[in-house]
């Protein structure tokens, strides 16, 4: 799936005044993440298992 086909949203932890943030898009069975400052570089795709493990680790 190409980045331009995805609907990205800014992280809720990103400040409104800063460009230092990531964007996330839902994928069937996972998520895609990209750098707001380097959108043209593409995205990283994570399967649901990887994405859930990351979120669980960040929350703990």
Protein Blocks (a to p, Z undefined) as FASTA:
>chain_A
ZZklpccdddfkbcfkbcbdcdddddehiacdddfklmmnopadddfklmmmmmmmmmZZ
